[in-house]
Amino acid sequence: MKKLVSATTSQMREIDRVVTQEYGLQIVQMMESAGRSLARLCRLMLDGNVEERRILVLAGGGKNAGGGLAAARNLRNWGANVEVALAVRDDSLKRSVVVQFNVLESMRVPFVEASTLRLEEILGFDLIVDALLGYGIEGDPAAEFAHVIRLTNESKKPVVALDIPSGLDASTGKPFDPCIKASATMTLAVPKSGLLESAAAGFVGELWLADIGIPPEVLLKVGLEGENPFIEDDLVLLHRKKKAVAITA
């Protein structure tokens, strides 16, 4: 991979606008793609088999939560013991997230309130999925998110973050207080610029890139031109922890 673009928060907002309003790709379609790839990465993190492994999905109320809940469904289908900790009230979920929520309820996947979680409970899981906050965060996480972020970091359990570690500035890589310290981050469609900054190195872990079906033409429309990273696979490792490959914007 010789050249790979990265996107700031404002560029990602424009990508989302173009792909939904001009190309007609639905949010729920992208959530499905994100969730499937996230579940694949979780399986890789657990040595290729999630059967009977305990996985906790931390979910907020936005699009990231939808991807996390879609991953939860796939992991449950593959034999994992999955639980979901919601950091918001279920009646405040975005409409596209409710679709995923309802499926999991029908499957009787356990839901708990993230605010009630205790450290000893988190320690009982093999893997934690961070689907709390997305690339739009602009300051310290609110209290309903901060509690579970701090507990997760304190647990030192392996964490897979969806798109960006919750609490990280997507443009600058600045960690807000608190910020998830991920073992691996699976970013979507195009790397967020902040993930590649030195300030983010202790929070991102391994960096993976997942294809969620956004046409390459959309990136060109917002001024991002580079090689297609998904020619050989739809889930691509960009760098292992602190040893990064050359990525040029």
DRENPA-3360 file (N, C-alpha, C; in nm, 2 decimals, always signed):
BEGIN
1 = MKKLVSAT = +0.08/-0.12/+0.00/+0.00/+0.00/+0.00/+0.09/+0.12/+0.00 ~ +0.10/+0.19/-0.11/+0.19/+0.30/-0.13/+0.14/+0.44/-0.08 ~ +0.01/+0.46/-0.10/-0.05/+0.59/-0.07/-0.19/+0.57/-0.02 ~ -0.22/+0.62/+0.10/-0.35/+0.61/+0.16/-0.39/+0.75/+0.22 ~ -0.50/+0.79/+0.18/-0.55/+0.92/+0.23/-0.60/+0.91/+0.38 ~ -0.61/+1.02/+0.44/-0.68/+1.03/+0.57/-0.77/+1.15/+0.57 ~ -0.87/+1.14/+0.66/-0.98/+1.25/+0.66/-0.99/+1.31/+0.80 ~ -1.02/+1.44/+0.80/-1.05/+1.51/+0.92/-1.20/+1.49/+0.95;
9 = TSQMREID = -1.24/+1.55/+1.07/-1.38/+1.54/+1.11/-1.47/+1.60/+1.01 ~ -1.43/+1.72/+0.96/-1.52/+1.79/+0.87/-1.53/+1.72/+0.73 ~ -1.42/+1.66/+0.69/-1.42/+1.58/+0.57/-1.51/+1.46/+0.58 ~ -1.50/+1.39/+0.70/-1.59/+1.28/+0.72/-1.74/+1.31/+0.72 ~ -1.77/+1.43/+0.78/-1.91/+1.47/+0.77/-1.95/+1.49/+0.63 ~ -1.87/+1.55/+0.55/-1.90/+1.57/+0.41/-1.91/+1.43/+0.33 ~ -1.83/+1.34/+0.36/-1.84/+1.21/+0.30/-1.97/+1.14/+0.34 ~ -2.01/+1.15/+0.47/-2.14/+1.10/+0.51/-2.25/+1.16/+0.44;
17 = RVVTQEYG = -2.24/+1.29/+0.42/-2.35/+1.37/+0.35/-2.36/+1.32/+0.21 ~ -2.25/+1.32/+0.14/-2.25/+1.28/+0.00/-2.30/+1.14/-0.02 ~ -2.25/+1.05/+0.05/-2.28/+0.91/+0.03/-2.43/+0.88/+0.06 ~ -2.49/+0.95/+0.15/-2.63/+0.92/+0.19/-2.72/+1.01/+0.10 ~ -2.69/+1.13/+0.08/-2.79/+1.22/+0.01/-2.77/+1.22/-0.14 ~ -2.65/+1.20/-0.19/-2.63/+1.20/-0.34/-2.62/+1.06/-0.40 ~ -2.57/+0.96/-0.32/-2.55/+0.82/-0.37/-2.66/+0.73/-0.32 ~ -2.73/+0.77/-0.21/-2.84/+0.69/-0.16/-2.81/+0.57/-0.08;
25 = LQIVQMME = -2.68/+0.56/-0.04/-2.64/+0.45/+0.05/-2.70/+0.47/+0.19 ~ -2.77/+0.38/+0.24/-2.84/+0.39/+0.37/-2.75/+0.37/+0.49 ~ -2.77/+0.44/+0.60/-2.69/+0.43/+0.72/-2.69/+0.28/+0.77 ~ -2.81/+0.22/+0.77/-2.82/+0.08/+0.82/-2.73/-0.01/+0.74 ~ -2.72/+0.01/+0.60/-2.63/-0.07/+0.52/-2.49/-0.06/+0.57 ~ -2.44/+0.06/+0.59/-2.31/+0.08/+0.64/-2.28/+0.02/+0.78 ~ -2.38/+0.03/+0.86/-2.37/-0.03/+1.00/-2.35/-0.18/+0.98 ~ -2.43/-0.24/+0.89/-2.42/-0.38/+0.87/-2.28/-0.42/+0.83;
33 = SAGRSLAR = -2.22/-0.35/+0.73/-2.08/-0.38/+0.69/-1.98/-0.36/+0.80 ~ -2.00/-0.25/+0.88/-1.91/-0.22/+0.99/-1.92/-0.33/+1.09 ~ -2.04/-0.37/+1.12/-2.06/-0.47/+1.23/-2.00/-0.61/+1.19 ~ -2.01/-0.64/+1.06/-1.96/-0.77/+1.02/-1.80/-0.77/+1.03 ~ -1.74/-0.66/+0.98/-1.60/-0.65/+0.99/-1.55/-0.64/+1.13 ~ -1.62/-0.57/+1.22/-1.58/-0.56/+1.36/-1.59/-0.70/+1.42 ~ -1.69/-0.78/+1.39/-1.70/-0.91/+1.45/-1.58/-1.00/+1.40 ~ -1.54/-0.98/+1.27/-1.43/-1.05/+1.22/-1.30/-1.02/+1.30;
41 = LCRLMLDG = -1.28/-0.89/+1.33/-1.16/-0.85/+1.40/-1.17/-0.90/+1.54 ~ -1.28/-0.90/+1.60/-1.29/-0.96/+1.74/-1.25/-1.11/+1.73 ~ -1.29/-1.18/+1.63/-1.26/-1.32/+1.62/-1.11/-1.34/+1.61 ~ -1.04/-1.25/+1.53/-0.90/-1.25/+1.51/-0.83/-1.22/+1.65 ~ -0.89/-1.13/+1.72/-0.83/-1.09/+1.85/-0.84/-1.21/+1.95 ~ -0.93/-1.30/+1.93/-0.95/-1.41/+2.02/-0.90/-1.54/+1.95 ~ -0.80/-1.53/+1.87/-0.73/-1.65/+1.81/-0.82/-1.73/+1.72 ~ -0.91/-1.66/+1.65/-0.99/-1.72/+1.55/-1.11/-1.79/+1.59;
49 = NVEERRIL = -1.15/-1.79/+1.71/-1.27/-1.86/+1.76/-1.33/-1.79/+1.88 ~ -1.46/-1.75/+1.86/-1.52/-1.67/+1.97/-1.62/-1.76/+2.05 ~ -1.63/-1.89/+2.01/-1.73/-1.98/+2.08/-1.70/-1.98/+2.23 ~ -1.81/-1.95/+2.30/-1.81/-1.95/+2.45/-1.73/-1.84/+2.51 ~ -1.67/-1.75/+2.43/-1.60/-1.64/+2.49/-1.69/-1.53/+2.53 ~ -1.66/-1.46/+2.63/-1.75/-1.36/+2.68/-1.70/-1.22/+2.63 ~ -1.79/-1.15/+2.56/-1.76/-1.03/+2.49/-1.86/-0.92/+2.54 ~ -1.81/-0.81/+2.58/-1.90/-0.70/+2.62/-1.89/-0.59/+2.52;
57 = VLAGGGKN = -2.01/-0.55/+2.47/-2.01/-0.44/+2.37/-2.06/-0.31/+2.45 ~ -1.98/-0.21/+2.45/-2.02/-0.08/+2.51/-2.08/+0.01/+2.40 ~ -2.20/+0.05/+2.41/-2.27/+0.12/+2.30/-2.33/+0.25/+2.35 ~ -2.31/+0.35/+2.27/-2.38/+0.48/+2.29/-2.51/+0.48/+2.22 ~ -2.55/+0.60/+2.16/-2.68/+0.61/+2.10/-2.67/+0.64/+1.95 ~ -2.55/+0.66/+1.90/-2.53/+0.71/+1.76/-2.49/+0.60/+1.66 ~ -2.44/+0.64/+1.55/-2.41/+0.54/+1.44/-2.31/+0.44/+1.49 ~ -2.21/+0.48/+1.57/-2.11/+0.38/+1.62/-2.18/+0.27/+1.69;
65 = AGGGLAAA = -2.28/+0.31/+1.77/-2.35/+0.21/+1.85/-2.42/+0.10/+1.76 ~ -2.47/+0.15/+1.64/-2.53/+0.06/+1.55/-2.44/-0.04/+1.49 ~ -2.32/+0.00/+1.46/-2.21/-0.09/+1.42/-2.18/-0.19/+1.53 ~ -2.17/-0.14/+1.65/-2.14/-0.23/+1.76/-2.24/-0.33/+1.79 ~ -2.37/-0.29/+1.77/-2.48/-0.39/+1.79/-2.49/-0.49/+1.68 ~ -2.46/-0.44/+1.56/-2.45/-0.54/+1.45/-2.34/-0.64/+1.47 ~ -2.23/-0.59/+1.52/-2.12/-0.69/+1.56/-2.16/-0.79/+1.66 ~ -2.23/-0.74/+1.76/-2.28/-0.82/+1.87/-2.37/-0.94/+1.81;
73 = RNLRNWGA = -2.45/-0.91/+1.71/-2.54/-1.01/+1.65/-2.45/-1.11/+1.58 ~ -2.35/-1.07/+1.51/-2.27/-1.17/+1.44/-2.19/-1.25/+1.54 ~ -2.14/-1.19/+1.64/-2.06/-1.27/+1.74/-2.15/-1.37/+1.81 ~ -2.27/-1.33/+1.84/-2.36/-1.42/+1.90/-2.39/-1.54/+1.81 ~ -2.41/-1.51/+1.68/-2.43/-1.61/+1.58/-2.32/-1.71/+1.57 ~ -2.20/-1.66/+1.60/-2.07/-1.74/+1.59/-2.04/-1.81/+1.72 ~ -2.13/-1.80/+1.82/-2.12/-1.88/+1.94/-2.07/-1.81/+2.06 ~ -2.04/-1.67/+2.05/-1.99/-1.60/+2.17/-2.10/-1.57/+2.27;
81 = NVEVALAV = -2.07/-1.55/+2.39/-2.16/-1.51/+2.49/-2.15/-1.35/+2.50 ~ -2.24/-1.29/+2.44/-2.23/-1.14/+2.42/-2.33/-1.07/+2.52 ~ -2.28/-0.96/+2.58/-2.37/-0.87/+2.65/-2.34/-0.73/+2.60 ~ -2.45/-0.65/+2.61/-2.44/-0.51/+2.56/-2.46/-0.42/+2.68 ~ -2.37/-0.32/+2.70/-2.39/-0.22/+2.80/-2.42/-0.09/+2.73 ~ -2.55/-0.04/+2.75/-2.59/+0.09/+2.69/-2.56/+0.20/+2.78 ~ -2.50/+0.30/+2.72/-2.46/+0.42/+2.80/-2.57/+0.53/+2.79 ~ -2.67/+0.51/+2.72/-2.79/+0.60/+2.70/-2.92/+0.52/+2.72;
89 = RDDSLKRS = -3.02/+0.59/+2.74/-3.16/+0.53/+2.75/-3.19/+0.47/+2.62 ~ -3.26/+0.36/+2.62/-3.29/+0.29/+2.49/-3.39/+0.37/+2.41 ~ -3.47/+0.46/+2.48/-3.56/+0.55/+2.40/-3.50/+0.67/+2.34 ~ -3.37/+0.68/+2.36/-3.29/+0.80/+2.30/-3.20/+0.75/+2.18 ~ -3.21/+0.62/+2.15/-3.13/+0.57/+2.04/-3.18/+0.63/+1.90 ~ -3.08/+0.65/+1.81/-3.12/+0.70/+1.68/-3.20/+0.59/+1.61 ~ -3.28/+0.63/+1.52/-3.37/+0.53/+1.45/-3.30/+0.42/+1.39 ~ -3.19/+0.44/+1.32/-3.11/+0.34/+1.26/-3.05/+0.24/+1.36;
97 = VVVQFNVL = -3.03/+0.29/+1.48/-2.97/+0.20/+1.59/-3.08/+0.12/+1.65 ~ -3.20/+0.17/+1.65/-3.31/+0.09/+1.71/-3.34/-0.04/+1.63 ~ -3.31/-0.03/+1.50/-3.32/-0.15/+1.41/-3.23/-0.26/+1.47 ~ -3.11/-0.23/+1.50/-3.01/-0.33/+1.55/-3.05/-0.37/+1.69 ~ -3.10/-0.27/+1.77/-3.14/-0.30/+1.91/-3.25/-0.40/+1.92 ~ -3.35/-0.38/+1.83/-3.47/-0.47/+1.83/-3.43/-0.61/+1.79 ~ -3.34/-0.63/+1.70/-3.30/-0.76/+1.66/-3.23/-0.83/+1.78 ~ -3.14/-0.76/+1.85/-3.07/-0.83/+1.96/-3.17/-0.86/+2.08;
105 = ESMRVPFV = -3.27/-0.77/+2.09/-3.37/-0.80/+2.20/-3.45/-0.93/+2.16 ~ -3.48/-0.95/+2.03/-3.55/-1.07/+1.99/-3.46/-1.19/+2.01 ~ -3.33/-1.17/+2.00/-3.24/-1.28/+2.02/-3.21/-1.30/+2.17 ~ -3.27/-1.22/+2.25/-3.25/-1.23/+2.40/-3.10/-1.21/+2.44 ~ -3.03/-1.12/+2.37/-2.90/-1.08/+2.41/-2.92/-0.99/+2.53 ~ -2.84/-1.01/+2.64/-2.86/-0.93/+2.76/-2.82/-0.79/+2.74 ~ -2.90/-0.69/+2.79/-2.86/-0.55/+2.79/-2.85/-0.51/+2.94 ~ -2.75/-0.43/+2.97/-2.73/-0.37/+3.10/-2.71/-0.22/+3.08;
113 = EASTLRLE = -2.73/-0.15/+3.19/-2.70/+0.00/+3.19/-2.55/+0.01/+3.22 ~ -2.48/+0.09/+3.13/-2.34/+0.11/+3.15/-2.31/+0.17/+3.28 ~ -2.40/+0.26/+3.33/-2.37/+0.34/+3.45/-2.37/+0.25/+3.57 ~ -2.42/+0.12/+3.56/-2.43/+0.03/+3.68/-2.31/-0.07/+3.68 ~ -2.23/-0.07/+3.57/-2.12/-0.16/+3.57/-2.02/-0.14/+3.68 ~ -1.96/-0.25/+3.73/-1.86/-0.24/+3.83/-1.73/-0.31/+3.77 ~ -1.62/-0.28/+3.82/-1.49/-0.33/+3.77/-1.49/-0.48/+3.77 ~ -1.54/-0.54/+3.87/-1.53/-0.69/+3.88/-1.61/-0.75/+3.77;
121 = EILGFDLI = -1.72/-0.69/+3.73/-1.80/-0.74/+3.62/-1.72/-0.73/+3.49 ~ -1.66/-0.62/+3.46/-1.58/-0.61/+3.34/-1.46/-0.71/+3.33 ~ -1.40/-0.73/+3.45/-1.29/-0.83/+3.45/-1.33/-0.97/+3.41 ~ -1.46/-1.00/+3.41/-1.51/-1.13/+3.37/-1.52/-1.15/+3.22 ~ -1.49/-1.05/+3.14/-1.51/-1.06/+3.00/-1.37/-1.09/+2.93 ~ -1.37/-1.16/+2.82/-1.25/-1.19/+2.75/-1.21/-1.07/+2.65 ~ -1.31/-0.99/+2.61/-1.29/-0.89/+2.51/-1.40/-0.78/+2.53 ~ -1.36/-0.66/+2.51/-1.45/-0.54/+2.52/-1.45/-0.47/+2.39;
129 = VDALLGYG = -1.57/-0.44/+2.34/-1.59/-0.37/+2.21/-1.63/-0.22/+2.25 ~ -1.56/-0.13/+2.20/-1.59/+0.01/+2.23/-1.67/+0.07/+2.11 ~ -1.80/+0.09/+2.13/-1.88/+0.15/+2.03/-1.96/+0.26/+2.09 ~ -1.89/+0.34/+2.18/-1.96/+0.44/+2.26/-1.97/+0.57/+2.18 ~ -1.86/+0.63/+2.13/-1.86/+0.76/+2.07/-1.79/+0.75/+1.93 ~ -1.83/+0.84/+1.84/-1.77/+0.84/+1.71/-1.68/+0.95/+1.69 ~ -1.65/+0.98/+1.56/-1.55/+1.08/+1.52/-1.60/+1.23/+1.55 ~ -1.72/+1.25/+1.59/-1.77/+1.39/+1.60/-1.75/+1.45/+1.74;
137 = IEGDPAAE = -1.69/+1.37/+1.83/-1.67/+1.43/+1.97/-1.58/+1.55/+1.97 ~ -1.62/+1.65/+2.05/-1.54/+1.78/+2.04/-1.50/+1.82/+2.18 ~ -1.50/+1.74/+2.28/-1.46/+1.77/+2.41/-1.47/+1.65/+2.50 ~ -1.44/+1.66/+2.63/-1.44/+1.55/+2.72/-1.58/+1.48/+2.72 ~ -1.57/+1.34/+2.72/-1.69/+1.26/+2.72/-1.79/+1.30/+2.83 ~ -1.92/+1.30/+2.81/-2.01/+1.33/+2.91/-2.01/+1.22/+3.02 ~ -2.06/+1.25/+3.13/-2.05/+1.16/+3.25/-2.10/+1.02/+3.22 ~ -2.21/+1.00/+3.14/-2.26/+0.87/+3.12/-2.16/+0.78/+3.04;
145 = FAHVIRLT = -2.07/+0.85/+2.97/-1.97/+0.77/+2.89/-1.84/+0.76/+2.98 ~ -1.81/+0.87/+3.05/-1.68/+0.87/+3.12/-1.67/+0.76/+3.22 ~ -1.78/+0.73/+3.29/-1.77/+0.62/+3.39/-1.72/+0.49/+3.33 ~ -1.78/+0.45/+3.22/-1.75/+0.32/+3.17/-1.62/+0.32/+3.09 ~ -1.58/+0.44/+3.04/-1.44/+0.45/+2.98/-1.34/+0.43/+3.08 ~ -1.35/+0.49/+3.20/-1.25/+0.48/+3.30/-1.25/+0.34/+3.36 ~ -1.36/+0.27/+3.38/-1.36/+0.14/+3.42/-1.29/+0.04/+3.33 ~ -1.32/+0.06/+3.20/-1.26/-0.02/+3.09/-1.11/-0.01/+3.09;
153 = NESKKPVV = -1.06/+0.11/+3.10/-0.91/+0.14/+3.11/-0.85/+0.07/+3.23 ~ -0.92/+0.09/+3.34/-0.87/+0.03/+3.47/-0.87/-0.12/+3.46 ~ -0.96/-0.18/+3.39/-0.96/-0.33/+3.38/-0.84/-0.39/+3.31 ~ -0.79/-0.31/+3.22/-0.68/-0.35/+3.13/-0.71/-0.48/+3.05 ~ -0.84/-0.50/+3.02/-0.89/-0.60/+2.93/-0.86/-0.56/+2.79 ~ -0.84/-0.65/+2.70/-0.83/-0.62/+2.56/-0.95/-0.55/+2.50 ~ -0.93/-0.44/+2.43/-1.04/-0.36/+2.38/-1.03/-0.34/+2.23 ~ -1.13/-0.36/+2.16/-1.14/-0.32/+2.01/-1.23/-0.20/+2.00;
161 = ALDIPSGL = -1.18/-0.09/+1.95/-1.25/+0.03/+1.93/-1.31/+0.04/+1.79 ~ -1.43/+0.08/+1.77/-1.49/+0.09/+1.64/-1.47/+0.24/+1.59 ~ -1.41/+0.25/+1.48/-1.38/+0.37/+1.41/-1.28/+0.46/+1.47 ~ -1.30/+0.49/+1.60/-1.20/+0.57/+1.67/-1.22/+0.54/+1.82 ~ -1.11/+0.54/+1.90/-1.13/+0.52/+2.05/-1.21/+0.63/+2.11 ~ -1.31/+0.59/+2.18/-1.40/+0.69/+2.24/-1.33/+0.79/+2.33 ~ -1.34/+0.92/+2.29/-1.27/+1.02/+2.37/-1.15/+1.08/+2.29 ~ -1.13/+1.03/+2.17/-1.01/+1.08/+2.09/-1.06/+1.18/+1.99;
169 = DASTGKPF = -0.99/+1.29/+1.97/-1.02/+1.39/+1.87/-0.98/+1.33/+1.73 ~ -1.08/+1.32/+1.64/-1.05/+1.25/+1.52/-0.96/+1.33/+1.42 ~ -0.95/+1.46/+1.44/-0.87/+1.54/+1.35/-0.73/+1.55/+1.40 ~ -0.71/+1.57/+1.53/-0.58/+1.61/+1.59/-0.52/+1.49/+1.66 ~ -0.59/+1.39/+1.70/-0.54/+1.28/+1.78/-0.53/+1.31/+1.93 ~ -0.58/+1.43/+1.97/-0.57/+1.47/+2.11/-0.67/+1.38/+2.19 ~ -0.62/+1.32/+2.30/-0.71/+1.25/+2.38/-0.78/+1.34/+2.48 ~ -0.91/+1.33/+2.48/-0.99/+1.40/+2.58/-0.99/+1.32/+2.71;
177 = DPCIKASA = -1.05/+1.37/+2.82/-1.05/+1.31/+2.95/-1.19/+1.26/+2.99 ~ -1.21/+1.12/+2.99/-1.11/+1.02/+2.97/-1.12/+0.97/+2.82 ~ -1.03/+0.88/+2.78/-1.02/+0.83/+2.65/-0.99/+0.68/+2.65 ~ -1.06/+0.60/+2.58/-1.04/+0.46/+2.57/-0.90/+0.43/+2.52 ~ -0.83/+0.34/+2.59/-0.70/+0.29/+2.55/-0.72/+0.15/+2.48 ~ -0.73/+0.15/+2.35/-0.76/+0.03/+2.28/-0.64/-0.06/+2.25 ~ -0.67/-0.18/+2.24/-0.57/-0.28/+2.19/-0.56/-0.28/+2.04 ~ -0.68/-0.25/+1.98/-0.69/-0.24/+1.83/-0.81/-0.14/+1.80;
185 = TMTLAVPK = -0.79/-0.07/+1.69/-0.89/+0.02/+1.65/-0.93/-0.02/+1.50 ~ -1.05/-0.04/+1.47/-1.10/-0.06/+1.34/-1.17/+0.06/+1.29 ~ -1.10/+0.14/+1.21/-1.16/+0.26/+1.15/-1.23/+0.23/+1.02 ~ -1.32/+0.32/+0.98/-1.42/+0.28/+0.87/-1.39/+0.37/+0.75 ~ -1.38/+0.30/+0.63/-1.38/+0.37/+0.50/-1.25/+0.44/+0.47 ~ -1.21/+0.53/+0.56/-1.08/+0.60/+0.54/-1.03/+0.63/+0.68 ~ -0.90/+0.63/+0.70/-0.84/+0.66/+0.84/-0.87/+0.80/+0.88 ~ -0.91/+0.82/+1.00/-0.93/+0.95/+1.06/-0.79/+1.01/+1.08;
193 = SGLLESAA = -0.77/+1.14/+1.05/-0.63/+1.20/+1.05/-0.57/+1.18/+1.19 ~ -0.65/+1.20/+1.30/-0.60/+1.19/+1.43/-0.54/+1.06/+1.47 ~ -0.59/+0.95/+1.41/-0.54/+0.82/+1.44/-0.39/+0.80/+1.41 ~ -0.35/+0.89/+1.31/-0.21/+0.87/+1.26/-0.11/+0.97/+1.33 ~ -0.17/+1.05/+1.43/-0.08/+1.15/+1.50/-0.01/+1.08/+1.62 ~ +0.10/+1.13/+1.65/+0.18/+1.07/+1.76/+0.10/+1.08/+1.90 ~ +0.02/+1.19/+1.91/-0.05/+1.20/+2.04/-0.15/+1.09/+2.06 ~ -0.19/+1.02/+1.96/-0.29/+0.91/+1.97/-0.22/+0.77/+1.99;
201 = AGFVGELW = -0.09/+0.77/+1.98/-0.03/+0.64/+1.97/-0.06/+0.54/+2.09 ~ -0.08/+0.60/+2.21/-0.10/+0.52/+2.33/-0.25/+0.48/+2.34 ~ -0.33/+0.52/+2.25/-0.48/+0.49/+2.26/-0.53/+0.41/+2.15 ~ -0.46/+0.41/+2.03/-0.52/+0.34/+1.91/-0.49/+0.19/+1.91 ~ -0.37/+0.15/+1.95/-0.33/+0.01/+1.94/-0.30/-0.02/+1.79 ~ -0.33/-0.15/+1.76/-0.32/-0.18/+1.61/-0.43/-0.11/+1.54 ~ -0.39/-0.06/+1.42/-0.49/+0.01/+1.34/-0.53/-0.07/+1.22 ~ -0.66/-0.09/+1.21/-0.72/-0.16/+1.10/-0.82/-0.07/+1.02;
209 = LADIGIPP = -0.84/-0.10/+0.90/-0.93/-0.02/+0.81/-1.03/-0.12/+0.75 ~ -1.16/-0.08/+0.76/-1.26/-0.17/+0.71/-1.34/-0.10/+0.60 ~ -1.38/-0.17/+0.50/-1.46/-0.13/+0.39/-1.61/-0.13/+0.43 ~ -1.68/-0.02/+0.42/-1.82/-0.02/+0.45/-1.91/+0.01/+0.33 ~ -1.85/+0.00/+0.21/-1.92/+0.01/+0.09/-1.93/+0.15/+0.03 ~ -1.85/+0.24/+0.08/-1.85/+0.38/+0.03/-1.78/+0.38/-0.11 ~ -1.84/+0.42/-0.22/-1.78/+0.42/-0.35/-1.65/+0.51/-0.35 ~ -1.54/+0.47/-0.41/-1.42/+0.55/-0.42/-1.45/+0.69/-0.48;
217 = EVLLKVGL = -1.55/+0.70/-0.56/-1.59/+0.83/-0.62/-1.63/+0.93/-0.52 ~ -1.69/+0.88/-0.41/-1.73/+0.98/-0.30/-1.61/+1.05/-0.24 ~ -1.50/+0.97/-0.22/-1.38/+1.03/-0.17/-1.32/+1.13/-0.26 ~ -1.33/+1.11/-0.39/-1.28/+1.20/-0.49/-1.36/+1.33/-0.48 ~ -1.49/+1.32/-0.46/-1.58/+1.44/-0.46/-1.55/+1.53/-0.34 ~ -1.49/+1.48/-0.24/-1.45/+1.56/-0.12/-1.30/+1.59/-0.12 ~ -1.23/+1.56/-0.23/-1.09/+1.60/-0.24/-0.99/+1.50/-0.19 ~ -1.03/+1.38/-0.17/-0.94/+1.28/-0.12/-0.91/+1.18/-0.23;
225 = EGENPFIE = -0.78/+1.18/-0.27/-0.74/+1.09/-0.38/-0.62/+1.01/-0.34 ~ -0.64/+0.88/-0.35/-0.54/+0.78/-0.32/-0.57/+0.65/-0.37 ~ -0.48/+0.55/-0.34/-0.50/+0.41/-0.39/-0.61/+0.35/-0.31 ~ -0.69/+0.26/-0.38/-0.79/+0.18/-0.32/-0.73/+0.08/-0.22 ~ -0.75/+0.08/-0.09/-0.68/-0.01/+0.00/-0.75/-0.15/+0.01 ~ -0.87/-0.16/-0.06/-0.95/-0.28/-0.04/-0.94/-0.38/-0.16 ~ -0.84/-0.36/-0.24/-0.83/-0.45/-0.36/-0.82/-0.60/-0.32 ~ -0.75/-0.63/-0.22/-0.73/-0.77/-0.18/-0.81/-0.82/-0.07;
233 = DDLVLLHR = -0.86/-0.72/+0.02/-0.94/-0.76/+0.13/-1.02/-0.64/+0.18 ~ -1.13/-0.67/+0.25/-1.21/-0.56/+0.29/-1.18/-0.53/+0.44 ~ -1.08/-0.59/+0.50/-1.04/-0.56/+0.63/-0.88/-0.56/+0.63 ~ -0.82/-0.44/+0.64/-0.68/-0.43/+0.62/-0.61/-0.38/+0.74 ~ -0.50/-0.44/+0.77/-0.41/-0.39/+0.88/-0.32/-0.28/+0.84 ~ -0.33/-0.17/+0.90/-0.25/-0.05/+0.86/-0.12/-0.04/+0.94 ~ -0.13/-0.06/+1.07/+0.00/-0.07/+1.15/-0.03/-0.15/+1.28 ~ +0.08/-0.21/+1.32/+0.08/-0.29/+1.45/+0.14/-0.20/+1.56;
241 = KKKAVAIT = +0.05/-0.16/+1.65/+0.09/-0.08/+1.76/+0.18/+0.04/+1.72 ~ +0.30/+0.05/+1.77/+0.38/+0.17/+1.74/+0.47/+0.16/+1.61 ~ +0.46/+0.04/+1.55/+0.54/+0.02/+1.43/+0.46/+0.05/+1.31 ~ +0.45/+0.17/+1.26/+0.36/+0.20/+1.15/+0.42/+0.19/+1.02 ~ +0.33/+0.15/+0.92/+0.37/+0.16/+0.78/+0.37/+0.30/+0.73 ~ +0.43/+0.32/+0.62/+0.43/+0.46/+0.56/+0.29/+0.49/+0.51 ~ +0.23/+0.59/+0.56/+0.10/+0.64/+0.51/+0.11/+0.78/+0.48 ~ +0.08/+0.82/+0.36/+0.09/+0.95/+0.31/-0.05/+1.01/+0.27;
249 = A = -0.08/+1.13/+0.33/-0.21/+1.19/+0.30/-0.20/+1.25/+0.16;
% end
